[in-house]
Amino acid sequence: MIQVALYDAKPYDKPSFERYGGLHNVQFRFLETKLNEDTVALAKDCDAVCVFVNDTVNAAVIDKLYAFGVKLIALRSAGYNNVDVEAAFGKIHVVHVPAYSPYAVAEHAMALLLTSVRRIHKAYNRTREFNFSLNGLTGFDLHGKTVGVVGTGRIGRIFIDICRGFGMKVLAYDRFPAKDSGIEYVPLDEIFENSDIISLHCPLTGETRHMIDAAAIEKMKKGVVIVNTSRGGLIDAEALLEGIKARKIGAACLDVYEEEADVFFEDRSGHILNDDLLSRLISMPNVIVTSHQAFLTEEALNNIAETTVNNILSYFNNDGICDNELCYRCGNIERCRRERKERCF
């Protein structure tokens, strides 16, 4: 039986992980706490840990896991910016779920956009109070508007297809353009300058952190709508707030936030929110915030659990070789030059 400590466990995680784990002799120890230097000891006697986006897997945590004999860090997400992959190299193998339901995230991005531009959230609150006035609910057509899509991986390309269905003109930016895709790629500055709507679908790296900052916002059209369902750190939240206050940004639709780790996924309704910046963003009438829920569909939860269990089995039953390993050796973390035919270390 493979023993796995699953950190930051939520009620919606357990059914699918229990089902797939039970089928393959993988026993999950569900821990409500997040992984960090204070909680890492809970993984003692486990073969692997399973972590999510707001768990802290830094060098200190990795060293302690290694000392406990933990052999595998299994992310149940696609993003891995919270894991020090370099520090893990040579000690503990790291695997992730590269695609669980790109449709879920792309559809949520469009749901946020439609909710914002057609004022659905405001209309919902009004009619609940029997207020059927239409004053202040005027939106705009998406048809004919230009959307700039940053990142054209699986999610970005599905979002592009959705936008095309609405009759929108699509511009895209990606460091690695998809070949023969029919997508019109332009430099990032052209995205900023020409888009009515900008949607972010790229990973968070040292190069992409704060790609939306004050300088980028200055280049944008007045009234631009920014959608982020990727990673909070892509946007400088202070600059975003200033852009909103200056009436340069027409609306912001955020499923992620840079400092979300101690707030999102938790019920804070009975507490004073200590994050003043997030409080100010939420208070803005043209900002919609959802708490990192773009992935949250039945299909995605099943796919995440199934792929995570398969990753664990692949590592322990296949001499440490897994197609979804994140390896620092080659520089191209997600696509190892060894082509998964042998162990990275």
C-alpha positions as CSV (number, residue, x, y, z in Angstrom):
1,M,0.0,0.0,0.0
2,I,1.4,3.4,-1.1
3,Q,0.9,6.0,1.7
4,V,0.3,9.6,0.6
5,A,-0.2,12.7,2.7
6,L,-2.7,14.9,0.9
7,Y,-2.4,18.4,2.2
8,D,-5.0,21.2,2.0
9,A,-7.8,18.6,1.6
10,K,-11.3,19.9,1.0
11,P,-14.6,18.0,1.1
12,Y,-14.8,18.0,-2.7
13,D,-11.4,16.4,-3.0
14,K,-12.1,13.3,-0.9
15,P,-14.6,11.3,-3.0
16,S,-12.6,11.1,-6.2
17,F,-9.3,10.5,-4.4
18,E,-10.8,7.8,-2.2
19,R,-12.3,6.1,-5.2
20,Y,-9.2,6.1,-7.4
21,G,-6.9,5.4,-4.6
22,G,-9.0,2.5,-3.4
23,L,-8.8,0.9,-6.8
24,H,-5.0,0.9,-6.9
25,N,-3.8,0.4,-3.3
26,V,-3.0,4.1,-2.8
27,Q,-4.0,5.2,0.7
28,F,-4.5,9.0,1.2
29,R,-4.1,10.6,4.5
30,F,-6.3,13.7,4.2
31,L,-4.9,16.7,6.0
32,E,-6.9,20.0,6.1
33,T,-3.8,22.0,6.9
34,K,-1.6,23.4,4.1
35,L,1.9,22.1,3.7
36,N,4.6,24.4,5.0
37,E,7.7,24.2,7.3
38,D,5.4,23.9,10.4
39,T,3.2,21.1,9.1
40,V,5.7,19.1,7.0
41,A,6.2,16.6,9.9
42,L,2.7,15.3,9.3
43,A,4.1,13.5,6.2
44,K,6.4,11.3,8.3
45,D,6.1,7.6,7.3
46,C,4.5,8.5,4.0
47,D,5.9,7.6,0.6
48,A,4.6,10.7,-1.1
49,V,2.8,14.0,-0.5
50,C,0.0,15.4,-2.6
51,V,-0.1,19.2,-2.7
52,F,-2.2,22.0,-4.2
53,V,-1.6,25.5,-5.4
54,N,-1.3,27.3,-2.1
55,D,0.9,24.7,-0.3
56,T,4.5,26.0,0.3
57,V,7.0,23.6,-1.2
58,N,10.2,25.5,-0.8
59,A,13.8,24.3,-0.2
60,A,13.3,24.0,3.5
61,V,10.2,21.9,3.2
62,I,11.8,19.7,0.5
63,D,14.8,19.1,2.7
64,K,12.6,17.9,5.5
65,L,10.5,15.7,3.2
66,Y,13.7,14.2,1.9
67,A,14.9,13.5,5.5
68,F,11.6,11.8,6.2
69,G,12.2,9.5,3.2
70,V,9.4,11.0,1.1
71,K,10.1,10.1,-2.5
72,L,7.5,11.9,-4.5
73,I,5.7,15.3,-4.6
74,A,2.5,14.9,-6.5
75,L,0.9,18.2,-7.5
76,R,-2.9,18.0,-8.1
77,S,-2.6,21.0,-10.4
78,A,-1.0,22.1,-13.6
79,G,0.9,25.1,-12.2
80,Y,4.0,24.5,-10.1
81,N,5.2,28.0,-9.2
82,N,4.8,27.1,-5.5
83,V,7.3,24.3,-5.8
84,D,11.1,24.9,-5.8
85,V,11.8,22.4,-8.6
86,E,15.5,23.2,-8.6
87,A,15.8,22.4,-4.9
88,A,13.9,19.2,-5.4
89,F,16.2,18.0,-8.2
90,G,18.4,15.1,-7.0
91,K,16.3,14.5,-3.9
92,I,12.6,14.2,-4.6
93,H,10.8,13.7,-7.9
94,V,7.9,16.1,-8.7
95,V,4.9,15.3,-10.9
96,H,1.9,17.4,-11.9
97,V,-1.4,17.2,-13.7
98,P,-0.8,19.0,-17.0
99,A,-4.4,19.0,-18.1
100,Y,-7.5,18.1,-16.1
101,S,-10.2,20.0,-17.8
102,P,-9.1,22.9,-19.9
103,Y,-12.7,23.4,-20.8
104,A,-13.6,24.1,-17.2
105,V,-11.1,27.0,-16.9
106,A,-11.8,28.5,-20.3
107,E,-15.5,28.4,-19.7
108,H,-15.1,30.1,-16.4
109,A,-13.1,32.8,-17.9
110,M,-15.9,33.5,-20.4
111,A,-18.5,33.3,-17.6
112,L,-16.6,36.0,-15.7
113,L,-16.4,38.1,-18.8
114,L,-20.1,37.8,-19.6
115,T,-21.1,38.4,-16.0
116,S,-19.0,41.6,-16.0
117,V,-19.9,43.2,-19.3
118,R,-23.6,42.4,-19.0
119,R,-23.8,43.2,-15.3
120,I,-25.4,39.8,-14.5
121,H,-24.1,39.9,-10.8
122,K,-25.7,43.3,-10.3
123,A,-29.0,42.3,-11.9
124,Y,-29.1,39.1,-9.8
125,N,-28.7,41.1,-6.5
126,R,-31.4,43.6,-7.6
127,T,-34.1,41.1,-8.5
128,R,-33.5,39.3,-5.2
129,E,-34.8,42.5,-3.6
130,F,-37.5,42.9,-6.2
131,N,-35.8,45.8,-7.8
132,F,-36.4,45.4,-11.6
133,S,-34.9,48.7,-12.7
134,L,-32.5,48.5,-15.6
135,N,-30.7,51.7,-14.8
136,G,-26.9,51.2,-14.6
137,L,-27.0,47.8,-16.2
138,T,-26.0,48.8,-19.8
139,G,-23.3,46.5,-21.1
140,F,-21.7,46.0,-24.5
141,D,-21.6,43.4,-27.3
142,L,-18.7,41.0,-27.4
143,H,-19.3,40.6,-31.1
144,G,-16.7,42.6,-33.1
145,K,-14.5,43.3,-30.1
146,T,-10.8,42.5,-30.0
147,V,-9.7,40.0,-27.4
148,G,-6.0,39.6,-26.6
149,V,-5.2,36.1,-25.3
150,V,-1.8,35.7,-23.5
151,G,-0.8,32.1,-23.5
152,T,-2.1,29.6,-26.1
153,G,-1.8,26.3,-24.4
154,R,-4.8,24.0,-24.1
155,I,-6.8,26.4,-22.0
156,G,-5.9,29.5,-24.1
157,R,-6.8,27.8,-27.4
158,I,-10.2,26.6,-26.0
159,F,-10.9,30.2,-24.8
160,I,-10.0,31.4,-28.3
161,D,-12.5,29.0,-29.8
162,I,-15.2,30.3,-27.5
163,C,-14.3,33.9,-28.4
164,R,-14.5,33.1,-32.1
165,G,-17.9,31.7,-31.5
166,F,-19.0,35.1,-30.2
167,G,-17.6,36.8,-33.4
168,M,-14.7,38.4,-31.7
169,K,-11.4,39.2,-33.3
170,V,-8.6,37.3,-31.6
171,L,-5.0,38.4,-31.1
172,A,-2.6,36.2,-29.2
173,Y,0.9,36.2,-27.6
174,D,2.9,33.2,-26.6
175,R,6.7,32.6,-26.4
176,F,6.1,29.3,-28.2
177,P,3.4,29.9,-30.8
178,A,1.3,26.9,-31.7
179,K,2.2,25.8,-35.3
180,D,-0.5,25.6,-38.0
181,S,-3.1,26.8,-35.5
182,G,-4.6,29.6,-37.5
183,I,-4.0,31.9,-34.5
184,E,-2.9,35.5,-35.2
185,Y,0.2,36.0,-33.0
186,V,1.5,39.5,-32.3
187,P,4.0,41.0,-29.9
188,L,2.8,41.5,-26.3
189,D,2.8,45.3,-26.7
190,E,0.3,45.0,-29.5
191,I,-1.9,42.9,-27.2
192,F,-1.9,45.7,-24.7
193,E,-2.4,48.5,-27.3
194,N,-5.2,46.9,-29.4
195,S,-7.3,44.7,-27.2
196,D,-10.7,45.6,-25.7
197,I,-10.4,42.5,-23.5
198,I,-7.2,40.8,-22.3
199,S,-7.4,37.3,-20.9
200,L,-4.4,35.6,-19.2
201,H,-3.7,31.9,-19.7
202,C,0.0,31.5,-19.2
203,P,2.0,30.0,-16.3
204,L,3.7,32.1,-13.6
205,T,7.4,32.2,-14.0
206,G,10.2,34.7,-13.3
207,E,9.6,36.2,-16.7
208,T,5.8,36.5,-16.5
209,R,5.5,37.7,-12.9
210,H,3.8,41.1,-13.0
211,M,3.6,41.1,-16.7
212,I,0.5,43.3,-16.1
213,D,2.1,46.3,-14.3
214,A,1.8,50.0,-14.4
215,A,3.8,50.3,-17.6
216,A,1.7,47.7,-19.3
217,I,-1.6,49.3,-18.1
218,E,-0.4,52.6,-19.5
219,K,-0.3,51.1,-23.0
220,M,-3.8,49.7,-22.8
221,K,-7.0,51.1,-24.3
222,K,-9.1,53.1,-22.0
223,G,-11.9,50.9,-20.6
224,V,-10.0,47.6,-21.2
225,V,-11.4,44.5,-19.4
226,I,-8.8,42.2,-17.9
227,V,-9.5,38.6,-17.1
228,N,-7.2,36.4,-15.1
229,T,-7.9,32.7,-14.5
230,S,-4.3,31.6,-14.5
231,R,-2.1,32.8,-11.6
232,G,-2.5,35.9,-9.4
233,G,1.2,36.9,-9.7
234,L,0.8,37.7,-13.4
235,I,-0.8,41.0,-12.3
236,D,0.7,43.7,-10.0
237,A,-2.5,44.1,-7.9
238,E,-1.4,47.6,-6.7
239,A,-1.0,48.7,-10.3
240,L,-4.4,47.1,-11.2
241,L,-6.1,49.0,-8.5
242,E,-4.6,52.3,-9.5
243,G,-5.6,51.6,-13.1
244,I,-9.2,51.0,-12.0
245,K,-9.2,54.2,-9.9
246,A,-7.8,56.2,-12.8
247,R,-10.7,54.8,-15.0
248,K,-8.1,53.3,-17.4
249,I,-9.3,49.8,-16.7
250,G,-13.0,49.3,-17.3
251,A,-13.3,46.1,-15.4
252,A,-11.3,43.2,-13.9
253,C,-12.4,39.6,-13.6
254,L,-10.2,37.7,-11.2
255,D,-10.3,34.1,-10.3
256,V,-6.8,34.3,-8.8
257,Y,-4.9,36.8,-6.6
258,E,-1.3,37.2,-5.8
259,E,-1.6,36.9,-2.1
260,E,-4.5,34.4,-2.1
261,A,-2.7,31.7,-0.1
262,D,-4.2,32.6,3.3
263,V,-7.6,33.7,2.0
264,F,-8.9,31.7,-0.9
265,F,-10.5,28.3,-0.3
266,E,-11.5,29.3,3.2
267,D,-14.7,30.8,4.8
268,R,-13.6,34.2,6.0
269,S,-17.1,35.7,6.3
270,G,-17.0,36.0,10.0
271,H,-13.6,37.7,10.2
272,I,-12.1,41.0,9.3
273,L,-10.1,40.6,6.1
274,N,-6.5,41.8,6.9
275,D,-5.6,42.1,3.2
276,D,-6.5,45.8,2.5
277,L,-5.6,45.5,-1.2
278,L,-8.0,42.6,-1.8
279,S,-10.7,44.4,0.2
280,R,-10.3,47.5,-1.9
281,L,-10.4,45.5,-5.1
282,I,-13.6,43.6,-4.1
283,S,-15.2,46.9,-3.1
284,M,-14.9,48.2,-6.6
285,P,-18.1,48.0,-8.6
286,N,-16.3,46.9,-11.8
287,V,-14.3,44.1,-10.2
288,I,-15.5,40.4,-9.9
289,V,-13.5,38.1,-7.8
290,T,-14.0,34.3,-7.5
291,S,-11.8,32.3,-5.2
292,H,-9.8,30.1,-7.6
293,Q,-12.8,28.1,-8.6
294,A,-12.2,28.0,-12.4
295,F,-11.1,24.3,-12.2
296,L,-14.0,23.2,-10.0
297,T,-16.2,20.9,-12.1
298,E,-17.1,17.3,-11.5
299,E,-15.2,16.3,-14.7
300,A,-12.0,18.2,-13.6
301,L,-12.1,16.8,-10.0
302,N,-12.3,13.2,-11.4
303,N,-9.5,13.9,-13.9
304,I,-7.3,15.4,-11.3
305,A,-7.7,12.4,-9.0
306,E,-7.3,9.9,-11.7
307,T,-4.2,11.5,-13.2
308,T,-2.6,12.1,-9.8
309,V,-3.1,8.4,-8.8
310,N,-1.7,7.3,-12.1
311,N,1.3,9.6,-11.6
312,I,2.0,8.0,-8.3
313,L,1.6,4.5,-9.6
314,S,3.8,5.3,-12.6
315,Y,6.6,6.5,-10.3
316,F,6.5,3.7,-7.8
317,N,5.8,0.9,-10.3
318,N,7.8,2.1,-13.3
319,D,11.3,2.5,-11.8
320,G,10.7,6.2,-11.1
321,I,9.7,7.2,-14.6
322,C,6.6,9.3,-15.1
323,D,5.4,11.1,-18.2
324,N,4.2,14.1,-16.1
325,E,7.4,14.6,-14.2
326,L,8.7,18.1,-13.7
327,C,12.5,17.9,-14.0
328,Y,15.0,20.7,-13.5
329,R,17.9,19.0,-15.3
330,C,17.2,20.0,-18.9
331,G,16.0,23.5,-18.4
332,N,12.7,22.7,-20.1
333,I,11.0,21.6,-16.9
334,E,7.8,20.1,-18.5
335,R,9.4,18.5,-21.5
336,C,12.5,16.6,-20.5
337,R,15.0,15.9,-23.3
338,R,15.2,12.3,-21.9
339,E,11.6,11.9,-23.2
340,R,10.7,10.0,-20.1
341,K,12.6,6.9,-21.1
342,E,14.8,6.9,-18.0
343,R,14.9,8.4,-14.6
344,C,15.9,12.1,-14.5
345,F,18.1,11.3,-11.4
